[in-house]
Every structure is written in structure tokens, then in C-alpha cells.
Amino acid sequence: MKTAFSILALALPAAALIATSETAAASNAAGSQVNRTLRDGQHDFDFDFGPWKTHSSRLLHPLTGSTSWVDMDGATVVSKIWGGRANLAEFKADGPAGHLELLSLRTYSSTTHQWSLAFATPNVGVLGVPSIGEFKNGRGDFYDQEPIDGKSTLVRFSIWGITANTAQSEQAFSDDGGKTWEVNWINRYSRSASNTRESTSNAPPVPSPDGEGMGDGRHDFDFELGVWATHLKRLVHPLSGSATWVEYDGTSTVRPVWGGRANLLELDVNGPAGRIEGLSLRLFNPKSHQWSLNFCNSSIGTLSQPTIGAFKNSRGEFFDQEDLDGRAIVVRFVISDITPVSAHFEQSYSPDGGKTWEVNWIAEDTRMTDAKGPAR
């Protein structure tokens, strides 16, 4: 849908998950006077859960005066996350212009009462600029600004016509600051008769549409598919000299997307400091042969900056640069000690460009189930 056009033409790093439910609660309380008048839209996408037949029409050359459209038919499956406060939509379709797959991760911010919609395709393997917006009177409008053919363009993604069995969405571009809009993508949905999603947990790895080999890293996360018992330790005040840690226990659930070229992790842990619900959408970039790890905490509802990296000798290292308490730091996320029934996850911060590192997040996972059932 939206970013598909521009693409085609656990631990959470830094403040993203270091904010515990206590911190988030304090922040929400401070803003309660403002939020009291805002509409609670955390269940606006509940209508969308499940499988849909999808007919799509796409304008081939937006903002050029083109009137050439191509049609595609396929399916969309929408999976619930965090009880409805987030969801993942997966789309596949075929037509005269070829085969298309894309996903949309939607997350709700309880602070702004708005939704963030981020899109990606497997041929690119990175999330696009998120569209931000909300539903009013049965219609959702979501906006962002991004370069298209080198020109800054407003993008609008809209959903309306919602019934129990039908819905419609469309994408439009504006090159004049929103005065006029050109629709370039139309999707019509009808509820599928089947209420069960196609199972991919037992499926063998599937090559990407580009036909490249299988040994380039796109299945590095296959070891993690299934359900894990998670023991988590978190340093309360990183880079402050603190030695105070808090601990949590719960589960991590990982399922494949795009036959393993992406995956979704859902974290749910509890401890004396409260509850953490997190997710990580991991996407493989077939050009760079690197993974993009995109994190989100249910208390915040917006994606953090992606952590980028790769596996080497059964060890994954992923990096990014962020702000912590007003200063730039480097974030490192490591996955190591991988066996069929266990794995180790660790996050560290560096205030000096990687010369020294302070570990602030440690997770030990023990397998509970995999695609074939309980671990033995």
C-alpha cells in the first residue's frame, strides 16, 4: 500500500524499551489532562483481523499524467498483537505486472491516540517512513512525507467503507502540499470464507522472488521460530554508574513472515518493576545481506530507530546510534550461544564511539515449543 510504491518505483534499544511500565505510567499521568479529551482508538483495527480476499488496482506512473492501471488479485491476512493495540497485515497478490508481497506493521500510541503504519516489501527488506493518523467517523487517514523520484511528496493512506465483510483502502500522492491528491493504489477487500491463516510454521524455507541462493543470511533467524521461556535482566539507569538491576520472567513468541525472510517476535514478561510487552519486526535486506531489527514497546506505541547488522559464525551483531538523556550513544544488540533449545540476547551502550561498552539488557531464552511441538 503506501510505502510499497516508493519502495517499488528482545530488547529495545535506548529509550524504546528501557522505559518500563512504571515510567510510561508516570508519563501518561502527566498527560492525562490532554488525553482525557482525545478519542481512544486502540481497537480501530479490530475489524481487520483475519483473512481477506484482495483486489488491487495500481497506477503505474504516479504524478506523471499517466492513466495506465494494472490489476492484481491476492489475499491479505491481519494478525492481532497486544490484544489489538498493534497488528501485522501481510499481503500477497499476482497480476499482469508480476508478483507482489508486502507487510504493514500498525502500532497504537496511547499518548497521542494515533496509529503508526509502517510498510515493507521483501525485495527491499527495510521499513519505509511510517504514516501517522487516526480514524474519524469510520474512516482512517494516515499521512507522511517522503521523496518520490527525488521530489518531496505528501503521501496519504486511507481506509473506509468498513463493514463486517468488506473494506476499501487507497493511497494518494500530493506534490502541491495537499491542495490536490492523485490516487495511485486502490484495494478492495472481501472477507475470506476461511477463518484460519495459512500455516507456515512447518514449511521449509522459501526462496525470495528474485531467485537468489538460500545461504546468504536470509534464514539466520530460523533457529528462533517457536515459543520460548524468557528470563530478562535490565539495568535500571544505564551509563550512570548504577548497579541496580530488575528481573522479569515470561515468554517470547517468534513466527515467520515471507517464508523466513522476515519474522515477528512478541515479548511478554512480568517482574517487580511491572510488565513489558514488546515486539521486534526483523527484515532481511537482500541487497546488503543485513537484517533490520525494528523494536516497539506497547507503552510507547511507536517504532524505534532500526538496529542493523548480520550474523557471522552463529553470532549476530546489530548496531545503531541514538540519543540517551540528550547525548549521542552507540547501541549494540548481540545474539549468541545459540543451541536448539537456548539462546542469549544482550544489549549494550557505548558513550565513546564503541571503545567501551556497558551491558544493560540480558535475556536468556529456553525453548518451550517449536514448529513440531514442545521441546524435548
C-alpha positions, -999 to 999 in steps of 0.1 A, spaced: 0 0 0 16 33 8 53 28 10 52 -1 -14 51 25 -41 82 43 -31 100 10 -25 89 -4 -58 94 28 -80 144 -87 226 155 -59 239 146 -25 226 174 -1 220 178 31 241 147 47 253 124 25 233 122 -4 258 143 9 287 111 28 295 93 4 319 56 3 325 63 25 356 79 52 335 52 50 309 25 52 336 41 84 350 43 99 315 7 90 308 -4 105 341 13 138 333 -5 140 300 -39 128 313 -54 163 312 -47 165 275 -56 128 267 -89 130 285 -105 148 256 -89 125 229 -107 96 214 -95 61 224 -88 44 191 -67 14 203 -93 -10 188 -99 8 155 -83 -21 135 -103 -49 153 -125 -51 122 -94 -61 102 -83 -93 120 -83 -125 99 -80 -133 62 -93 -112 33 -96 -116 -5 -80 -85 -20 -84 -69 -54 -58 -42 -61 -55 -16 -88 -23 3 -92 -14 34 -112 19 26 -130 35 60 -131 21 83 -104 23 121 -108 33 119 -145 -2 123 -161 -3 85 -166 -37 68 -169 -23 32 -171 -35 10 -143 -27 -27 -136 -49 -50 -115 -38 -78 -91 -57 -104 -71 -45 -119 -39 -50 -122 -1 -44 -101 30 -41 -117 65 -41 -94 96 -28 -108 129 -36 -93 163 -8 -81 186 -11 -68 222 -48 -75 223 -55 -52 193 -32 -23 201 -10 -34 173 -13 -57 143 6 -71 113 -10 -72 78 5 -95 52 -4 -90 16 3 -113 -15 -10 -107 -50 -4 -116 -86 -13 -99 -119 0 -90 -153 27 -68 -137 40 -97 -117 40 -109 -80 39 -86 -50 43 -92 -13 43 -66 14 35 -61 50 23 -33 72 30 -31 109 5 -9 127 11 3 163 -11 25 185 3 53 207 -18 57 239 -1 91 244 -11 107 210 -41 84 204 -28 79 168 -17 50 147 16 45 130 16 24 98 50 12 86 53 -8 53 79 -30 37 85 -55 9 109 -85 9 128 -72 -22 139 -42 -1 138 -55 34 135 -22 53 106 -4 68 95 28 50 86 61 65 56 54 88 23 70 80 7 86 111 -30 93 117 -63 81 132 -99 71 125 -128 95 125 -164 87 116 -154 53 103 -126 65 81 -89 63 88 -64 88 72 -27 84 77 0 108 63 37 111 58 62 130 36 88 112 16 109 116 -16 94 101 -47 115 104 -79 137 129 -60 108 152 -51 94 157 -16 58 144 -18 29 141 7 15 106 10 -20 97 22 -32 62 31 -69 59 38 -92 31 49 -130 34 48 -162 16 36 -158 -8 66 -184 -35 72 -183 -69 87 -172 -84 54 -159 -56 32 -135 -26 33 -115 -4 10 -82 14 12 -63 37 -11 -31 55 -14 -27 90 -29 2 114 -36 2 152 -35 30 173 -49 15 207 -40 13 205 -2 -21 187 0 -41 211 -23 -47 183 -47 -43 145 -45 -38 118 -71 -50 83 -62 -25 57 -73 -34 25 -54 -69 11 -46 -75 -21 -26 -110 -37 -22 -113 -63 5 -139 -90 10 -138 -113 40 -124 -148 32 -146 -178 39 -117 -193 58 -111 -181 93 -77 -197 96 -45 -183 84 -22 -205 62 2 -222 84 39 -215 76 54 -228 108 62 -263 93 70 -250 58 106 -253 45 124 -220 37 111 -204 6 134 -186 -18 126 -149 -24 111 -139 -58 145 -127 -70 156 -163 -72 189 -158 -53 205 -185 -32 195 -197 2 228 -193 20 231 -155 21 217 -149 56 180 -146 50 172 -176 72 196 -167 101 166 -163 124 150 -197 116 165 -211 148 142 -188 168 109 -197 154 85 -210 181 78 -202 218 105 -195 244 106 -191 282 124 -158 287 143 -146 318 152 -110 315 175 -87 335 175 -49 329 199 -22 342 177 5 357 199 35 349 223 28 321 256 49 318 250 64 352 273 42 374 242 23 386 245 -13 396 207 -18 402 191 -45 380 155 -56 378 144 -90 366 114 -103 346 100 -137 335 77 -145 307 76 -157 271 89 -147 236 70 -160 206 86 -158 171 68 -166 139 80 -164 103 70 -138 77 78 -142 40 89 -178 44 116 -167 69 129 -136 51 113 -117 80 99 -126 114 79 -111 142 89 -116 178 64 -108 206 78 -104 241 56 -106 273 73 -105 306 65 -95 342 85 -86 372 87 -64 404 91 -33 381 59 -41 361 51 -57 328 68 -53 294 51 -60 262 74 -56 233 77 -66 196 105 -68 172 99 -70 134 131 -83 117 135 -78 80 162 -92 57 177 -68 31 187 -90 0 209 -62 -13 231 -56 17 226 -91 32 219 -75 65 190 -76 89 170 -46 102 156 -51 137 127 -27 144 115 -26 180 84 -13 198 70 -12 233 33 -13 239 35 16 264 51 39 237 34 26 206 60 39 181 89 21 164 124 29 175 153 35 151 162 2 135 193 -17 146 212 -30 116 236 -60 113 242 -96 104 252 -130 117 287 -143 115 299 -177 129 265 -181 146 267 -148 164 245 -118 154 256 -82 160 234 -52 152 242 -15 157 227 19 156 232 54 170 206 71 193 202 98 219 201 89 256 194 117 280 204 142 254 237 127 243 246 105 213 254 69 221 261 37 201 237 8 207 248 -28 202 224 -58 202 240 -92 203 225 -127 198 249 -156 208 252 -190 224 226 -204 200 216 -240 205 184 -259 195 169 -252 230 185 -220 242 199 -186 231 214 -155 248 205 -119 240 223 -88 252 221 -51 247 250 -26 254 255 11 252 287 29 243 292 67 251 326 68 234 320 55 198 324 18 206 357 20 227 339 8 258 305 -9 263 281 -12 292 257 -41 292 222 -30 302 199 -58 290 203 -96 292 178 -122 281 182 -159 284 157 -179 263 148 -216 268 127 -233 241 92 -243 251 78 -253 216 89 -251 180 71 -259 147 68 -295 157 56 -291 192 71 -289 228 108 -291 231 123 -324 242 
